[in-house]
Amino acid sequence: MTLAAHKLLSYSDYLLIEEETQVKHEWRAGVVVAMAGGTVAHAMLGGRVFGLLFRRLDGKPCMPYNSDLKLRIPAEDVATYPDIAVVCGEPIRDELDRNAIVNPAVLFEVLAESTEDYDGNEKFDYYQALGTLREYVLVSQHEVRVEHYALRGPGIWEYRRLGPGDTLRLKSVKVRLAVDEIYKGVTLEPRLKKRVRRLDPIPPEAAE
């Protein structure tokens, strides 16, 4: 996800702007942020993950949705468009926004350099308020790196960093994705600044 300039609006005004402009915006308790286009690598990675998930889950109770699907987090008063959401069962629509759902099981974000700290920190905090969320995955476009957070108990998220040759295991939806398969044919984007990663999720060995 890539973000542009923002301004303050009510949620009803936000919905009206989206309807009139047909431009996606993230809404954070009155702060509206326009979502700009991403890089070629960002688009390719999002497409590959969605395609792989669609093939694995076709005909099963859980299905993936691309970034056209809006997600609302009522407890945090936030609405956003995750790069990929996996929903199990029927999508439950938000009471205030019929174009938004509230019950993802798995969320993916392809990291943009301008928003990767937000996606891995504040946005993850928002997502944890979703009672149905079981796994959160961050996919880098600068190196072959996938970060996987899996809920192991109330407020306990197990963290795994995956690289070449590793396999992403999404236990909540019974899917495995090879990291090499995700990055197949993708030309990585160069990094312009050093990344800062949150350190508080517990490592796998600490969760045992």
ChimeraX commands (.cxc) that place a marker at each C-alpha (Angstrom):
marker #1 position 0.00,0.00,0.00 radius 0.5
marker #1 position 1.22,3.50,-0.83 radius 0.5
marker #1 position -0.27,6.59,0.82 radius 0.5
marker #1 position -0.65,10.19,-0.31 radius 0.5
marker #1 position -1.68,13.41,1.50 radius 0.5
marker #1 position -4.58,13.33,3.97 radius 0.5
marker #1 position -7.20,15.62,5.46 radius 0.5
marker #1 position -9.84,15.39,8.20 radius 0.5
marker #1 position -13.37,14.24,7.32 radius 0.5
marker #1 position -16.34,12.54,8.95 radius 0.5
marker #1 position -16.98,8.93,7.99 radius 0.5
marker #1 position -20.10,9.87,6.03 radius 0.5
marker #1 position -18.10,12.48,4.10 radius 0.5
marker #1 position -15.41,9.89,3.51 radius 0.5
marker #1 position -17.95,7.51,1.98 radius 0.5
marker #1 position -19.30,10.28,-0.22 radius 0.5
marker #1 position -15.81,11.18,-1.46 radius 0.5
marker #1 position -15.08,7.56,-2.32 radius 0.5
marker #1 position -18.38,7.24,-4.17 radius 0.5
marker #1 position -17.89,10.44,-6.16 radius 0.5
marker #1 position -14.19,10.07,-6.97 radius 0.5
marker #1 position -13.88,6.27,-7.22 radius 0.5
marker #1 position -10.49,6.68,-5.49 radius 0.5
marker #1 position -9.55,4.44,-2.57 radius 0.5
marker #1 position -8.85,6.09,0.79 radius 0.5
marker #1 position -7.92,4.79,4.20 radius 0.5
marker #1 position -9.92,6.26,7.07 radius 0.5
marker #1 position -8.46,6.49,10.59 radius 0.5
marker #1 position -10.93,8.03,13.03 radius 0.5
marker #1 position -11.35,11.20,10.96 radius 0.5
marker #1 position -8.02,11.17,9.14 radius 0.5
marker #1 position -8.48,10.35,5.45 radius 0.5
marker #1 position -5.49,9.13,3.47 radius 0.5
marker #1 position -5.58,8.71,-0.31 radius 0.5
marker #1 position -4.02,5.48,-1.52 radius 0.5
marker #1 position -1.73,6.04,-4.49 radius 0.5
marker #1 position -0.42,3.47,-6.96 radius 0.5
marker #1 position 2.46,1.15,-6.12 radius 0.5
marker #1 position 5.49,-0.23,-7.95 radius 0.5
marker #1 position 5.66,-2.98,-10.55 radius 0.5
marker #1 position 7.06,-5.36,-7.93 radius 0.5
marker #1 position 4.24,-4.47,-5.53 radius 0.5
marker #1 position 1.61,-5.24,-8.16 radius 0.5
marker #1 position 3.34,-8.46,-9.21 radius 0.5
marker #1 position 3.68,-9.78,-5.65 radius 0.5
marker #1 position 0.08,-8.95,-4.81 radius 0.5
marker #1 position -1.08,-10.69,-7.96 radius 0.5
marker #1 position 1.04,-13.77,-7.36 radius 0.5
marker #1 position -0.08,-14.21,-3.74 radius 0.5
marker #1 position -3.73,-13.75,-4.71 radius 0.5
marker #1 position -3.42,-16.21,-7.60 radius 0.5
marker #1 position -1.69,-18.85,-5.48 radius 0.5
marker #1 position -4.28,-18.51,-2.72 radius 0.5
marker #1 position -7.16,-18.63,-5.19 radius 0.5
marker #1 position -5.93,-21.91,-6.67 radius 0.5
marker #1 position -5.29,-23.47,-3.26 radius 0.5
marker #1 position -8.63,-22.40,-1.80 radius 0.5
marker #1 position -10.92,-22.86,-4.82 radius 0.5
marker #1 position -13.96,-24.87,-3.76 radius 0.5
marker #1 position -13.13,-24.57,-0.06 radius 0.5
marker #1 position -14.91,-22.55,2.68 radius 0.5
marker #1 position -12.27,-19.79,2.69 radius 0.5
marker #1 position -11.60,-17.50,-0.27 radius 0.5
marker #1 position -9.13,-14.67,-1.01 radius 0.5
marker #1 position -10.10,-11.14,-2.00 radius 0.5
marker #1 position -7.83,-8.57,-3.62 radius 0.5
marker #1 position -7.26,-4.93,-2.65 radius 0.5
marker #1 position -10.63,-3.85,-4.04 radius 0.5
marker #1 position -12.21,-5.20,-0.84 radius 0.5
marker #1 position -12.54,-2.66,1.96 radius 0.5
marker #1 position -12.04,-3.75,5.55 radius 0.5
marker #1 position -13.56,-1.89,8.50 radius 0.5
marker #1 position -12.31,-2.27,12.07 radius 0.5
marker #1 position -15.12,-0.85,14.25 radius 0.5
marker #1 position -13.20,-1.15,17.53 radius 0.5
marker #1 position -10.42,1.08,16.17 radius 0.5
marker #1 position -12.67,3.29,14.00 radius 0.5
marker #1 position -10.53,2.46,10.96 radius 0.5
marker #1 position -11.32,1.48,7.37 radius 0.5
marker #1 position -8.66,0.32,4.93 radius 0.5
marker #1 position -7.94,-1.78,1.87 radius 0.5
marker #1 position -5.56,-4.66,2.68 radius 0.5
marker #1 position -3.64,-6.00,-0.30 radius 0.5
marker #1 position -5.21,-9.43,0.21 radius 0.5
marker #1 position -7.82,-10.68,2.67 radius 0.5
marker #1 position -8.87,-14.29,3.18 radius 0.5
marker #1 position -12.42,-14.68,4.49 radius 0.5
marker #1 position -13.84,-17.95,5.78 radius 0.5
marker #1 position -17.57,-18.44,5.34 radius 0.5
marker #1 position -19.78,-15.59,4.21 radius 0.5
marker #1 position -18.30,-12.08,4.29 radius 0.5
marker #1 position -19.93,-10.06,7.08 radius 0.5
marker #1 position -20.63,-6.48,6.03 radius 0.5
marker #1 position -20.07,-3.53,8.33 radius 0.5
marker #1 position -23.21,-1.91,9.71 radius 0.5
marker #1 position -22.12,1.59,8.68 radius 0.5
marker #1 position -20.50,0.70,5.36 radius 0.5
marker #1 position -22.06,-1.95,3.15 radius 0.5
marker #1 position -18.97,-1.98,0.94 radius 0.5
marker #1 position -16.73,-3.04,3.83 radius 0.5
marker #1 position -16.37,-6.41,5.57 radius 0.5
marker #1 position -15.35,-7.09,9.18 radius 0.5
marker #1 position -14.40,-10.80,9.35 radius 0.5
marker #1 position -11.07,-11.68,7.67 radius 0.5
marker #1 position -9.15,-14.73,8.86 radius 0.5
marker #1 position -5.87,-13.85,7.14 radius 0.5
marker #1 position -4.52,-10.50,5.92 radius 0.5
marker #1 position -1.58,-9.80,3.61 radius 0.5
marker #1 position 0.23,-6.52,3.01 radius 0.5
marker #1 position 2.89,-6.08,0.33 radius 0.5
marker #1 position 5.26,-3.59,1.90 radius 0.5
marker #1 position 5.88,-0.22,0.28 radius 0.5
marker #1 position 8.94,1.63,1.57 radius 0.5
marker #1 position 6.83,4.64,2.52 radius 0.5
marker #1 position 4.40,2.59,4.64 radius 0.5
marker #1 position 6.23,-0.55,5.82 radius 0.5
marker #1 position 6.78,0.79,9.36 radius 0.5
marker #1 position 3.06,1.64,9.54 radius 0.5
marker #1 position 2.01,-1.75,8.14 radius 0.5
marker #1 position 4.22,-3.62,10.61 radius 0.5
marker #1 position 3.39,-1.54,13.66 radius 0.5
marker #1 position 0.33,0.73,13.94 radius 0.5
marker #1 position -1.68,-1.06,11.24 radius 0.5
marker #1 position -0.98,-4.43,12.81 radius 0.5
marker #1 position -2.25,-3.02,16.11 radius 0.5
marker #1 position -5.49,-2.03,14.34 radius 0.5
marker #1 position -5.84,-5.46,12.76 radius 0.5
marker #1 position -5.46,-7.22,16.11 radius 0.5
marker #1 position -8.79,-5.71,17.16 radius 0.5
marker #1 position -10.53,-7.98,14.62 radius 0.5
marker #1 position -11.91,-10.96,16.49 radius 0.5
marker #1 position -11.72,-13.24,13.44 radius 0.5
marker #1 position -8.10,-12.50,12.46 radius 0.5
marker #1 position -5.76,-15.46,12.91 radius 0.5
marker #1 position -2.77,-14.62,10.70 radius 0.5
marker #1 position -1.05,-11.54,9.30 radius 0.5
marker #1 position 1.58,-11.67,6.56 radius 0.5
marker #1 position 3.98,-8.97,5.35 radius 0.5
marker #1 position 5.65,-9.46,1.96 radius 0.5
marker #1 position 8.74,-7.40,1.11 radius 0.5
marker #1 position 9.28,-6.02,-2.38 radius 0.5
marker #1 position 12.94,-5.18,-1.65 radius 0.5
marker #1 position 14.22,-8.65,-0.73 radius 0.5
marker #1 position 12.94,-12.21,-0.63 radius 0.5
marker #1 position 11.41,-11.90,2.84 radius 0.5
marker #1 position 8.03,-12.86,4.22 radius 0.5
marker #1 position 7.04,-12.06,7.82 radius 0.5
marker #1 position 4.32,-14.18,9.35 radius 0.5
marker #1 position 2.36,-13.43,12.52 radius 0.5
marker #1 position 0.09,-16.20,13.82 radius 0.5
marker #1 position -2.29,-15.92,16.77 radius 0.5
marker #1 position -1.45,-18.60,19.36 radius 0.5
marker #1 position -3.57,-17.34,22.27 radius 0.5
marker #1 position -5.27,-14.19,23.54 radius 0.5
marker #1 position -2.89,-11.37,22.62 radius 0.5
marker #1 position -0.07,-13.82,21.79 radius 0.5
marker #1 position 1.28,-13.58,18.25 radius 0.5
marker #1 position 4.01,-15.94,17.08 radius 0.5
marker #1 position 6.48,-14.32,14.66 radius 0.5
marker #1 position 8.40,-16.05,11.87 radius 0.5
marker #1 position 10.67,-14.49,9.28 radius 0.5
marker #1 position 10.89,-16.54,6.08 radius 0.5
marker #1 position 13.28,-16.39,3.16 radius 0.5
marker #1 position 14.40,-18.37,0.10 radius 0.5
marker #1 position 13.62,-22.07,0.40 radius 0.5
marker #1 position 11.14,-21.58,3.26 radius 0.5
marker #1 position 7.43,-22.34,3.26 radius 0.5
marker #1 position 4.65,-20.07,4.57 radius 0.5
marker #1 position 2.22,-22.25,6.52 radius 0.5
marker #1 position -1.20,-20.69,6.99 radius 0.5
marker #1 position -2.67,-23.10,9.51 radius 0.5
marker #1 position -5.97,-21.24,9.90 radius 0.5
marker #1 position -6.88,-21.90,6.26 radius 0.5
marker #1 position -4.77,-25.06,5.73 radius 0.5
marker #1 position -2.60,-23.61,2.96 radius 0.5
marker #1 position 1.13,-23.75,2.32 radius 0.5
marker #1 position 2.91,-21.32,0.01 radius 0.5
marker #1 position 6.57,-21.69,-0.93 radius 0.5
marker #1 position 8.38,-18.37,-0.58 radius 0.5
marker #1 position 10.22,-19.06,-3.85 radius 0.5
marker #1 position 6.84,-19.54,-5.54 radius 0.5
marker #1 position 5.62,-16.16,-4.27 radius 0.5
marker #1 position 8.69,-14.38,-5.69 radius 0.5
marker #1 position 8.92,-16.31,-8.96 radius 0.5
marker #1 position 9.48,-13.88,-11.85 radius 0.5
marker #1 position 9.48,-10.79,-9.59 radius 0.5
marker #1 position 12.15,-8.12,-10.06 radius 0.5
marker #1 position 12.77,-6.64,-6.62 radius 0.5
marker #1 position 12.70,-2.89,-5.99 radius 0.5
marker #1 position 15.87,-1.23,-4.60 radius 0.5
marker #1 position 15.67,0.05,-1.05 radius 0.5
marker #1 position 16.35,3.73,-0.38 radius 0.5
marker #1 position 16.45,3.67,3.42 radius 0.5
marker #1 position 17.10,1.26,6.26 radius 0.5
marker #1 position 14.04,-0.50,7.59 radius 0.5
marker #1 position 12.98,-0.43,11.25 radius 0.5
marker #1 position 11.07,-3.53,12.35 radius 0.5
marker #1 position 8.98,-3.94,15.50 radius 0.5
marker #1 position 10.48,-6.43,17.93 radius 0.5
marker #1 position 7.73,-7.21,20.42 radius 0.5
marker #1 position 5.98,-10.26,18.81 radius 0.5
marker #1 position 7.30,-13.37,20.52 radius 0.5
marker #1 position 9.53,-15.78,18.58 radius 0.5
marker #1 position 8.28,-19.35,17.93 radius 0.5
marker #1 position 10.48,-20.94,20.61 radius 0.5
marker #1 position 9.10,-18.59,23.28 radius 0.5
marker #1 position 5.54,-19.57,22.43 radius 0.5
marker #1 position 6.14,-23.27,23.09 radius 0.5
marker link #1:1,2 radius 0.2
marker link #1:2,3 radius 0.2
marker link #1:3,4 radius 0.2
marker link #1:4,5 radius 0.2
marker link #1:5,6 radius 0.2
marker link #1:6,7 radius 0.2
marker link #1:7,8 radius 0.2
marker link #1:8,9 radius 0.2
marker link #1:9,10 radius 0.2
marker link #1:10,11 radius 0.2
marker link #1:11,12 radius 0.2
marker link #1:12,13 radius 0.2
marker link #1:13,14 radius 0.2
marker link #1:14,15 radius 0.2
marker link #1:15,16 radius 0.2
marker link #1:16,17 radius 0.2
marker link #1:17,18 radius 0.2
marker link #1:18,19 radius 0.2
marker link #1:19,20 radius 0.2
marker link #1:20,21 radius 0.2
marker link #1:21,22 radius 0.2
marker link #1:22,23 radius 0.2
marker link #1:23,24 radius 0.2
marker link #1:24,25 radius 0.2
marker link #1:25,26 radius 0.2
marker link #1:26,27 radius 0.2
marker link #1:27,28 radius 0.2
marker link #1:28,29 radius 0.2
marker link #1:29,30 radius 0.2
marker link #1:30,31 radius 0.2
marker link #1:31,32 radius 0.2
marker link #1:32,33 radius 0.2
marker link #1:33,34 radius 0.2
marker link #1:34,35 radius 0.2
marker link #1:35,36 radius 0.2
marker link #1:36,37 radius 0.2
marker link #1:37,38 radius 0.2
marker link #1:38,39 radius 0.2
marker link #1:39,40 radius 0.2
marker link #1:40,41 radius 0.2
marker link #1:41,42 radius 0.2
marker link #1:42,43 radius 0.2
marker link #1:43,44 radius 0.2
marker link #1:44,45 radius 0.2
marker link #1:45,46 radius 0.2
marker link #1:46,47 radius 0.2
marker link #1:47,48 radius 0.2
marker link #1:48,49 radius 0.2
marker link #1:49,50 radius 0.2
marker link #1:50,51 radius 0.2
marker link #1:51,52 radius 0.2
marker link #1:52,53 radius 0.2
marker link #1:53,54 radius 0.2
marker link #1:54,55 radius 0.2
marker link #1:55,56 radius 0.2
marker link #1:56,57 radius 0.2
marker link #1:57,58 radius 0.2
marker link #1:58,59 radius 0.2
marker link #1:59,60 radius 0.2
marker link #1:60,61 radius 0.2
marker link #1:61,62 radius 0.2
marker link #1:62,63 radius 0.2
marker link #1:63,64 radius 0.2
marker link #1:64,65 radius 0.2
marker link #1:65,66 radius 0.2
marker link #1:66,67 radius 0.2
marker link #1:67,68 radius 0.2
marker link #1:68,69 radius 0.2
marker link #1:69,70 radius 0.2
marker link #1:70,71 radius 0.2
marker link #1:71,72 radius 0.2
marker link #1:72,73 radius 0.2
marker link #1:73,74 radius 0.2
marker link #1:74,75 radius 0.2
marker link #1:75,76 radius 0.2
marker link #1:76,77 radius 0.2
marker link #1:77,78 radius 0.2
marker link #1:78,79 radius 0.2
marker link #1:79,80 radius 0.2
marker link #1:80,81 radius 0.2
marker link #1:81,82 radius 0.2
marker link #1:82,83 radius 0.2
marker link #1:83,84 radius 0.2
marker link #1:84,85 radius 0.2
marker link #1:85,86 radius 0.2
marker link #1:86,87 radius 0.2
marker link #1:87,88 radius 0.2
marker link #1:88,89 radius 0.2
marker link #1:89,90 radius 0.2
marker link #1:90,91 radius 0.2
marker link #1:91,92 radius 0.2
marker link #1:92,93 radius 0.2
marker link #1:93,94 radius 0.2
marker link #1:94,95 radius 0.2
marker link #1:95,96 radius 0.2
marker link #1:96,97 radius 0.2
marker link #1:97,98 radius 0.2
marker link #1:98,99 radius 0.2
marker link #1:99,100 radius 0.2
marker link #1:100,101 radius 0.2
marker link #1:101,102 radius 0.2
marker link #1:102,103 radius 0.2
marker link #1:103,104 radius 0.2
marker link #1:104,105 radius 0.2
marker link #1:105,106 radius 0.2
marker link #1:106,107 radius 0.2
marker link #1:107,108 radius 0.2
marker link #1:108,109 radius 0.2
marker link #1:109,110 radius 0.2
marker link #1:110,111 radius 0.2
marker link #1:111,112 radius 0.2
marker link #1:112,113 radius 0.2
marker link #1:113,114 radius 0.2
marker link #1:114,115 radius 0.2
marker link #1:115,116 radius 0.2
marker link #1:116,117 radius 0.2
marker link #1:117,118 radius 0.2
marker link #1:118,119 radius 0.2
marker link #1:119,120 radius 0.2
marker link #1:120,121 radius 0.2
marker link #1:121,122 radius 0.2
marker link #1:122,123 radius 0.2
marker link #1:123,124 radius 0.2
marker link #1:124,125 radius 0.2
marker link #1:125,126 radius 0.2
marker link #1:126,127 radius 0.2
marker link #1:127,128 radius 0.2
marker link #1:128,129 radius 0.2
marker link #1:129,130 radius 0.2
marker link #1:130,131 radius 0.2
marker link #1:131,132 radius 0.2
marker link #1:132,133 radius 0.2
marker link #1:133,134 radius 0.2
marker link #1:134,135 radius 0.2
marker link #1:135,136 radius 0.2
marker link #1:136,137 radius 0.2
marker link #1:137,138 radius 0.2
marker link #1:138,139 radius 0.2
marker link #1:139,140 radius 0.2
marker link #1:140,141 radius 0.2
marker link #1:141,142 radius 0.2
marker link #1:142,143 radius 0.2
marker link #1:143,144 radius 0.2
marker link #1:144,145 radius 0.2
marker link #1:145,146 radius 0.2
marker link #1:146,147 radius 0.2
marker link #1:147,148 radius 0.2
marker link #1:148,149 radius 0.2
marker link #1:149,150 radius 0.2
marker link #1:150,151 radius 0.2
marker link #1:151,152 radius 0.2
marker link #1:152,153 radius 0.2
marker link #1:153,154 radius 0.2
marker link #1:154,155 radius 0.2
marker link #1:155,156 radius 0.2
marker link #1:156,157 radius 0.2
marker link #1:157,158 radius 0.2
marker link #1:158,159 radius 0.2
marker link #1:159,160 radius 0.2
marker link #1:160,161 radius 0.2
marker link #1:161,162 radius 0.2
marker link #1:162,163 radius 0.2
marker link #1:163,164 radius 0.2
marker link #1:164,165 radius 0.2
marker link #1:165,166 radius 0.2
marker link #1:166,167 radius 0.2
marker link #1:167,168 radius 0.2
marker link #1:168,169 radius 0.2
marker link #1:169,170 radius 0.2
marker link #1:170,171 radius 0.2
marker link #1:171,172 radius 0.2
marker link #1:172,173 radius 0.2
marker link #1:173,174 radius 0.2
marker link #1:174,175 radius 0.2
marker link #1:175,176 radius 0.2
marker link #1:176,177 radius 0.2
marker link #1:177,178 radius 0.2
marker link #1:178,179 radius 0.2
marker link #1:179,180 radius 0.2
marker link #1:180,181 radius 0.2
marker link #1:181,182 radius 0.2
marker link #1:182,183 radius 0.2
marker link #1:183,184 radius 0.2
marker link #1:184,185 radius 0.2
marker link #1:185,186 radius 0.2
marker link #1:186,187 radius 0.2
marker link #1:187,188 radius 0.2
marker link #1:188,189 radius 0.2
marker link #1:189,190 radius 0.2
marker link #1:190,191 radius 0.2
marker link #1:191,192 radius 0.2
marker link #1:192,193 radius 0.2
marker link #1:193,194 radius 0.2
marker link #1:194,195 radius 0.2
marker link #1:195,196 radius 0.2
marker link #1:196,197 radius 0.2
marker link #1:197,198 radius 0.2
marker link #1:198,199 radius 0.2
marker link #1:199,200 radius 0.2
marker link #1:200,201 radius 0.2
marker link #1:201,202 radius 0.2
marker link #1:202,203 radius 0.2
marker link #1:203,204 radius 0.2
marker link #1:204,205 radius 0.2
marker link #1:205,206 radius 0.2
marker link #1:206,207 radius 0.2
marker link #1:207,208 radius 0.2
view
